[in-house]
Amino acid sequence: MPDHTKPRNTPKDVFLHLFNIFTFYLSVVSFITLYIQYIAAAFPDPLNFYFNGISDAVRVSSSILFVSVPTYIFTSWLIGREFVHHPERRDFKLRKWLVYFTLFVAAVTIIIDLMIFIYNFLSGELTIQFFLKILVVLLVACAVFGFYIWDLRRTDMKSRVPKNLAIAVSLVVLISIVVGFFVIGTPNDQRKRRFDEQRTYDLQALQSQIINYWIQKDKLPGQLSVLKDDISGFVVPTDPNTKGEYEYRIISGLSFELCATFQHVSDDRDKTGQFTEPMPRGAYQQNWSHKAERTCFERTIDPDTYKDQKNLYLNH
């Protein structure tokens, strides 16, 4: 006869184990991603360095870590509490499948990581950035593998090791998130950067409209307000923060300048002189570098560059 006194696994157990492992994977992937971005920022690759991409990845990874790690620790505590009162629940089949699958993923990650390291070493392409990234993945994968092997073998359900690990992991994650403020800046800095990005996009749009105006009318517009076009839907942009108008001045028949007041130093070039973010459409590969001050961009239209567009317009 079945033993009705033996605790049975319930839908609650399924939920806890699935949710626990899900937050665990989120935490591990985000932690690795976060440190890979830190390494990319600390050791920039002149051929592939985009500050905005690093900044976005750091924000996403930090946000996920801030939520997933406490959730993982809390669900692990709930599961551990059940194991203290009902040790037989450690034999829950779903739990074992999830644990062994995690061990499999960790082992495969370690092997592939070492293969990639050896291949790049033999190819002579082992840079400090690449080495550190490989090291981060290897250390995290080994830590995951070691912890779950220990968890499978342990018999003392009242061990303080999980609690001590939870405290250590929490501190490491907290420090890792704080480091992000030094890499990408505080939330206030990020807001200033976004305002400056919008200002740059606005100036690029105005530049494009000024060039189109010259192509159509063979002269520069006297003021920005004449660029408004109800048919195309173009509305002259204003400063996203102050709502003030951008400055515009004609220098000569083919030269003009656009000015804006920026709140942050631009990140479009790093110390190697390489672009740190791709040039947006309509930029015409112009330089939009700026400091945290009023900055003017002088532009001169080259008639030969837009000769075909002008002829096409005149023919129509």
Stockholm file with secondary structure:
# STOCKHOLM 1.0

chainA/1-316         MPDHTKPRNTPKDVFLHLFNIFTFYLSVVSFITLYIQYIAAAFPDPLNFYFNGISDAVRVSSSILFVSVPTYIFTSWLIGREFVHHPERRDFKLRKWLVYFTLFVAAVTIIIDLMIFIYNFLSGELTIQFFLKILVVLLVACAVFGFYIWDLRRTDMKSRVPKNLAIAVSLVVLISIVVGFFVIGTPNDQRKRRFDEQRTYDLQALQSQIINYWIQKDKLPGQLSVLKDDISGFVVPTDPNTKGEYEYRIISGLSFELCATFQHVSDDRDKTGQFTEPMPRGAYQQNWSHKAERTCFERTIDPDTYKDQKNLYLNH
#=GR chainA/1-316 SS CCCTTSCCCCHHHHHHHHHHHHHHHHHHHHHHHHHHHHHHHHSCCTTSCCHHHHHHHHHHHHHHHHHHHHHHHHHHHHHHHHHHHCGGGGGCHHHHHHHHHHHHHHHHHHHHHHHHHHHHHHTTCCCHHHHHHHHHHHHHHHHHHHHHHHHHHCCCTTCSHHHHHHHHHHHHHHHHHHHHHHHTCCHHHHHHHHHHHHHHHHHHHHHHHHHHHHHHHSSCCSSGGGGCBTTTTBCCCBCTTTCCBCEEEECSSSEEEEEEECSSCCCSBCTTSCBSSCCCTTCTTCCCCCCSSEEEEEEECCTTTTHHHHHHHHHC
#=GC SS_cons         CCCTTSCCCCHHHHHHHHHHHHHHHHHHHHHHHHHHHHHHHHSCCTTSCCHHHHHHHHHHHHHHHHHHHHHHHHHHHHHHHHHHHCGGGGGCHHHHHHHHHHHHHHHHHHHHHHHHHHHHHHTTCCCHHHHHHHHHHHHHHHHHHHHHHHHHHCCCTTCSHHHHHHHHHHHHHHHHHHHHHHHTCCHHHHHHHHHHHHHHHHHHHHHHHHHHHHHHHSSCCSSGGGGCBTTTTBCCCBCTTTCCBCEEEECSSSEEEEEEECSSCCCSBCTTSCBSSCCCTTCTTCCCCCCSSEEEEEEECCTTTTHHHHHHHHHC
//
